[in-house]
């Protein structure tokens, strides 16, 4: 599956725009589950807070991955 296909899946599953899905996908390092959860949570916040939530969630996800390794 290409990156575009993965982002399209996020658009379809989370009801996000391509821009939102791309940001979430990148922020989560390609982790589709984390990106989907992030997008779902983002739907309940205003747009001004959305990018900050993406960054915060991605940072936490990265820290958890490092701890597991």
Secondary structure, DSSP 8 states (H G I E B T S, - for coil): --HHHHHHHHHHHH---HHHHHHHHHHTTT-HHHHHHHHHHHTTS-HHHHHHHHHHHHHHHHHHHHHH-
